Amino acid sequence: MTTETQPRARHCPFGHLEALEFDPLLRQLRDEEPVTRISMSHGQGWAWLVTRYDDVRTVVTDHRFSRAAGIGRDLPRMTPEPIAQAEAVNLMDPPGHTRLRRLVAQGFTAAQIERMTPRIRAVVARLLDDIGAHGAPADFARLFAARLPLTTICEIMAIPDGDQRRLRDLVVTLMSTGAGPGPTREAKAALRAYFLELTARRRARPGDDLISTLALARDGDELLGDTELAVMSMVLTISGHDTSTYQLSNILYTLLTHPEQLALLRARPSLLEPAVEELLRFIPFRRGVGIARIATEDVELGGVTIHAGDAVHVSYLAANRDPDVYQNPDQLDLQRYRPATHLTFGHGTHYCAGASLARAELRLSLEALLARFPALRLAVPPEEVPWHAGSIWRYPERLPITW
């Protein structure tokens, strides 16, 4: 980073945990200091934080901001141990990233998602049967949200049932903000070792699963390398588990605490797809920020000079609530007219590879849930729902429902 005299960085623990209330610190920074220096609970030094929608999109699409340039640096972050593997696609820059994304995209085409849809529907139906058999009140977080995404991604990847609980425990440890560097480092190593072995077996004896599809994917003469295949499978498992798991409970909680919007969705099922997009925009599904980028040359942004070598974080959460882009951004509006593209799955080079799968899971789950339980409601007052506080994610620890 530049060594010239700078104003003091603001320490940002990003610890606001009032249910799904938007973090007032992020709102303040976006409105008052949209490009500002921050320090965080882990990592060394400071980084810029960019919070306005247009500025965020600039950073994540401008080749002068590099994720790969941050490899090996102890950058400010949320977790004790950096989450991403050094070889992972989410730390690559073009052209290497472009090649890898073209290969990975073959596993998430519209045709592939259509082929996966019956499996997702079957898992959804089975879990709703379990809820019905359990009887009211039932914990949606435990009986459905914690099971669907991991079960789905594991079925799609043909990961053995006996391995799924261990994989979930490792993923949860890796995303923890308080487990300490030792356990998180061990969890990352264990996940890497597991997928190196699994993908080697799948490459030798391919089937009709997603890992086999990726192993056989070609871009001209190019194939994914052995380590690339293993790390990509690991990334997809983590992201396929986390985002959908926590958003399922968050979405249901949000709808059940906005009864007028839920009634609108029940009355107009055609709103389902835009409703999912509005819910994804509205819900602050995580805390703080993700992976930093490094400026490779001086860049003027928002009236500030970011110098070559400076670390830069962006907040998709703050951008999703930018009043210059969304009218009444703090209001949930399932009929929002022509909403700007939200940034929950990222944007540009590092847009989430599995976004189409996550959308399918959320849409199919919500559709089936509302059809199965037409009188669905919370079984406790909203203030009695307990919220998770131990990782970068925000979600109900338990979500008791009745019907």
Secondary structure, 3 states (H helix, E strand, C coil): CCCCCCCCCEECCCCCCCCCCCCHHHHHHHHHCCEEEEECCECCCCEEEECCHHHHHHHHHCCCEECHHHCCCCCCECCCCCCCCCCCHHHCCCCHHHHHHHHHHCCCCHHHHHHHHHHHHHHHHHHHHHHHHHCCCEEHHHHHHCCHHHHHHHHHHCCCHHHHHHHHHHHHHHCECCCCHHHHHHHHHHHHHHHHHHHHHHHHCCCCCHHHHHHHCCECCECCCHHHHHHHHHHHHHHHHHHHHHHHHHHHHHHHCCHHHHHHHHHCHHHHHHHHHHHHHHCCCECCCCCCEEECCCEEECCEEECCCCEEEECHHHHCCCCCCCCCCCCCCCCCCCCCCCCCCCCHHHCCCCHHHHHHHHHHHHHHHHHHCCCCEECCCHHHCCECCCECECCECCCEEEC
